[in-house]
Amino acid sequence: NVYEATNDRIKYIFDNFDHVYISFSGGKDSGVMLNLALKYLKDNKLNRKITLMHLDYEAQYELTTKYVEEMEEYYKDYLQTYHICVPFKVHTCTSTFQNYWRPWEESKKDIWVRELPKNAKTVSDFGFYTENMWDYDFQEKLSHWIHDKEKAEKTAVLVGIRTQESLHRWRAIHKERDSYYKGKKYSKKVSDNVYNFYPIFDWTTEDIWVANARFEFNYNKLYDLYYQAGVPLDSMRVASPFISEGQESLKLYKVIE
C-alpha cells in the first residue's frame, strides 16, 4: 500500500543522503510528510536531525501559524529549523495595480498582519537574496544555500506534494527527464548533490487523513473548522489569501479569523 511504499522511499533517502531537509508549509500534505519522516527517525532510533524549512508568508490563518510553531517546538530535539521571513515577491490575485506583494516588507511594518516570529531568519541571514526574487526563485537557491550551511555531502529535500492535487503536480512527477536520482522517478535534481524527493506523490486526500488518525499525527486544526463549515475534503487549502490558490477561500478567512 502507499504507506509501505512511502516508508521504503523514506528508508532509501535516509540510507543514501546524509542531510534530509523538509519543506513544511503547515498544510496537510507537508504535515504528513514531516510526521512520517520523524516517525521513521524515531522508530529506527537514528541519531541525526532533520532540517525543517518553513517559508512564512506573514498573512495566513492563525491556526496555521500555531501548528507550525507547535511542530517546531515539540520536535525541536529532532529538527534544525529555518523559519524564513523574507520580503520576496509573491504572485497575487487581489490587486488590480500590481501582480505581486511582499510579506514582511520592512517599509510596511505598520500594517504587518502579525509580529515577526522570535526564531525568524530574515534578509540579513541570506546573502543570495535580491529584491527582484520571486518566492520560488528564493526557494530554489535556498536548497543549495542550506546544503552548504549544513556542510552536507548530499541533500534530499522532501516535498509533500501529491499528483491527485493538480495537473501541474502530476507533471512534476511524471514528466520524463534526465535529472532523476539513480532512476527514482519521484526525484528531481535541483543542483549539484541536492535533489527534491516526493515520497507521498501517489497518496489520495483520504490516505492523508487515515494516516493522521491511525498514527495520531499532530495536524493543522484549521481542517476541523473547514470540515465543520462543509468544505469538501479535496477543496481544503491553507494557502495565503493573496495568492490565486487561496482566492476561493477568502470568504472563509472572513469567518474563521
VMD Tcl script that draws the C-alpha trace (Angstrom):
set ca {
  {0.00 0.00 0.00}
  {1.04 3.66 -0.27}
  {2.15 3.87 3.37}
  {4.55 0.93 2.97}
  {5.78 2.25 -0.38}
  {6.46 5.65 1.20}
  {8.33 4.06 4.10}
  {10.53 2.25 1.57}
  {11.19 5.60 -0.16}
  {12.00 7.33 3.13}
  {14.35 4.50 4.11}
  {16.09 4.77 0.74}
  {16.51 8.53 1.21}
  {17.92 8.25 4.74}
  {20.25 5.45 3.61}
  {21.63 7.44 0.68}
  {21.67 11.04 1.91}
  {23.48 12.42 4.95}
  {21.23 15.51 5.05}
  {17.41 15.34 4.90}
  {15.51 18.58 4.65}
  {11.73 19.08 4.63}
  {9.81 21.93 3.04}
  {6.99 22.48 5.56}
  {4.09 24.81 4.75}
  {1.76 23.89 7.62}
  {-0.72 22.22 5.26}
  {-1.99 18.64 5.44}
  {0.43 17.15 2.90}
  {3.65 18.69 4.19}
  {2.43 17.93 7.73}
  {2.10 14.22 7.00}
  {5.43 14.29 5.14}
  {7.14 15.75 8.21}
  {5.37 13.36 10.60}
  {6.33 10.32 8.51}
  {9.99 11.35 8.41}
  {10.03 11.99 12.17}
  {8.31 8.64 12.77}
  {10.97 6.87 10.69}
  {13.71 8.70 12.59}
  {12.28 7.73 15.99}
  {11.21 4.16 15.09}
  {14.72 3.41 13.85}
  {16.46 5.32 16.66}
  {18.58 7.28 14.20}
  {20.93 9.72 15.87}
  {20.54 12.54 13.36}
  {18.42 15.62 12.77}
  {16.08 16.69 10.00}
  {16.25 20.24 8.65}
  {12.82 21.87 8.70}
  {12.30 24.82 6.36}
  {9.18 26.97 6.65}
  {8.60 29.88 4.27}
  {6.44 32.23 6.35}
  {4.16 34.34 4.14}
  {3.05 36.55 7.07}
  {-0.63 36.64 6.07}
  {-2.08 33.23 6.82}
  {-4.59 31.57 9.10}
  {-3.73 31.95 12.77}
  {-4.24 28.20 13.21}
  {-1.59 27.53 10.54}
  {0.89 29.74 12.38}
  {0.04 27.93 15.62}
  {0.52 24.49 14.03}
  {3.91 25.40 12.56}
  {5.09 26.82 15.90}
  {3.84 23.73 17.76}
  {5.71 21.35 15.44}
  {8.91 23.43 15.61}
  {8.79 23.48 19.42}
  {7.56 19.93 20.14}
  {10.12 18.25 17.86}
  {12.99 20.70 18.41}
  {15.32 17.89 19.55}
  {14.92 16.25 16.13}
  {14.97 19.39 14.00}
  {17.30 22.04 12.68}
  {14.75 24.80 11.97}
  {14.86 27.57 9.37}
  {11.76 29.74 9.89}
  {12.11 32.16 7.00}
  {10.54 35.65 6.89}
  {11.85 37.38 3.77}
  {10.17 40.04 1.54}
  {10.46 38.13 -1.75}
  {7.85 38.81 -4.43}
  {4.73 36.64 -4.32}
  {2.11 36.45 -7.08}
  {-1.20 37.94 -6.05}
  {-4.70 37.93 -7.48}
  {-6.14 40.52 -5.08}
  {-4.82 43.72 -6.65}
  {-5.67 45.50 -9.90}
  {-2.49 47.60 -9.66}
  {0.32 45.05 -9.34}
  {0.86 41.33 -9.81}
  {2.87 40.72 -6.65}
  {3.09 41.58 -2.96}
  {5.85 41.17 -0.37}
  {5.45 39.50 3.05}
  {7.43 41.10 5.89}
  {8.22 44.23 3.85}
  {10.14 46.49 6.24}
  {8.71 49.74 4.86}
  {5.17 48.47 5.60}
  {5.86 47.25 9.13}
  {2.99 49.37 10.49}
  {0.48 47.19 8.61}
  {2.07 43.76 9.11}
  {-0.59 41.16 9.83}
  {1.35 39.87 12.84}
  {4.58 40.25 14.75}
  {7.80 38.77 13.39}
  {8.34 35.30 14.96}
  {11.12 35.13 17.57}
  {13.02 32.46 15.64}
  {12.70 34.21 12.26}
  {15.52 34.14 9.74}
  {15.42 37.46 7.85}
  {17.06 39.17 4.87}
  {20.36 39.67 6.71}
  {20.73 35.87 7.03}
  {20.66 35.23 3.28}
  {23.47 36.76 1.25}
  {21.97 35.50 -2.02}
  {18.68 37.40 -1.59}
  {17.85 40.18 -4.07}
  {14.77 42.42 -4.27}
  {13.81 41.03 -7.68}
  {13.46 37.48 -6.37}
  {10.15 35.67 -6.53}
  {9.39 33.20 -3.75}
  {10.09 30.18 -5.99}
  {13.47 31.64 -7.10}
  {14.38 32.17 -3.46}
  {13.31 28.63 -2.53}
  {15.39 27.09 -5.30}
  {18.57 28.94 -4.26}
  {17.78 28.26 -0.61}
  {18.11 24.50 -1.07}
  {21.74 24.78 -2.09}
  {22.44 27.50 0.50}
  {21.19 25.25 3.33}
  {23.11 22.32 1.82}
  {26.34 24.37 2.13}
  {25.39 25.81 5.52}
  {24.86 22.31 6.97}
  {28.14 21.14 5.39}
  {26.30 18.23 3.78}
  {27.68 15.81 1.21}
  {24.27 15.03 -0.30}
  {20.96 16.74 0.49}
  {17.48 15.28 -0.03}
  {14.67 17.84 0.04}
  {11.38 16.11 0.92}
  {8.40 17.85 -0.65}
  {4.88 16.77 0.31}
  {3.03 17.09 -2.99}
  {0.54 14.61 -4.43}
  {-0.32 14.07 -8.10}
  {-4.04 13.95 -7.27}
  {-3.97 17.67 -6.37}
  {-3.41 19.14 -9.85}
  {-2.19 18.50 -13.38}
  {0.84 20.70 -12.61}
  {1.78 18.40 -9.72}
  {1.11 15.30 -11.80}
  {3.55 16.62 -14.41}
  {6.14 17.40 -11.70}
  {6.34 13.66 -11.09}
  {5.56 12.05 -14.43}
  {7.34 14.37 -16.85}
  {10.23 12.40 -18.35}
  {13.59 13.96 -17.53}
  {17.23 13.01 -17.17}
  {17.59 14.57 -13.72}
  {16.29 11.70 -11.53}
  {18.42 10.45 -8.67}
  {19.56 6.98 -9.78}
  {16.39 6.43 -11.81}
  {13.97 7.19 -8.94}
  {11.00 8.81 -10.70}
  {9.87 10.52 -7.50}
  {13.07 12.60 -7.52}
  {14.46 15.62 -9.34}
  {17.92 17.18 -9.34}
  {17.93 20.77 -8.06}
  {21.67 21.44 -8.10}
  {24.92 19.55 -7.53}
  {24.29 16.97 -4.76}
  {20.86 18.44 -3.95}
  {17.71 16.54 -5.00}
  {14.00 17.04 -4.43}
  {12.04 13.91 -3.46}
  {8.25 13.44 -3.50}
  {7.65 10.38 -1.26}
  {3.83 10.77 -0.97}
  {3.17 11.58 -4.64}
  {0.73 8.64 -5.04}
  {-1.37 9.28 -1.90}
  {-5.01 10.37 -2.04}
  {-6.53 13.00 0.24}
  {-8.24 10.18 2.14}
  {-4.85 8.50 2.72}
  {-3.62 11.69 4.40}
  {-6.47 11.61 6.91}
  {-6.20 7.85 7.50}
  {-2.53 8.39 8.42}
  {-3.34 11.31 10.75}
  {-5.98 9.20 12.52}
  {-4.13 5.87 12.64}
  {-0.82 7.28 13.88}
  {-2.34 10.17 15.87}
  {-0.21 12.67 13.99}
  {-0.47 16.30 15.03}
  {-2.17 18.23 12.22}
  {-3.40 21.76 11.47}
  {-6.72 22.12 13.32}
  {-7.87 24.58 10.65}
  {-9.05 21.48 8.75}
  {-11.54 20.71 11.52}
  {-13.12 24.13 11.00}
  {-13.20 23.57 7.24}
  {-14.93 20.24 7.84}
  {-17.49 21.86 10.15}
  {-18.10 24.53 7.50}
  {-18.95 21.83 4.95}
  {-15.86 22.29 2.77}
  {-15.25 19.04 0.79}
  {-12.05 17.15 1.70}
  {-10.40 17.77 -1.65}
  {-11.17 21.52 -1.56}
  {-9.45 22.31 1.74}
  {-6.48 24.67 1.21}
  {-4.33 26.57 3.68}
  {-2.88 28.92 1.05}
  {-2.16 32.59 1.77}
  {-5.21 34.77 0.97}
  {-3.21 36.81 -1.52}
  {-2.36 34.05 -3.98}
  {-4.63 32.57 -6.64}
  {-4.88 29.20 -4.86}
  {-6.41 30.97 -1.86}
  {-8.90 33.08 -3.80}
  {-11.85 30.73 -3.41}
  {-11.42 30.55 0.36}
  {-11.33 34.31 1.02}
  {-14.87 34.14 2.43}
  {-13.63 31.52 4.92}
  {-10.88 33.86 6.10}
  {-13.54 36.40 6.98}
  {-15.43 33.87 9.11}
  {-12.53 31.91 10.67}
  {-10.30 34.86 11.53}
}
mol new
graphics top color blue
foreach p $ca { graphics top sphere $p radius 0.5 }
foreach p [lrange $ca 0 end-1] q [lrange $ca 1 end] { graphics top cylinder $p $q radius 0.2 }
display resetview
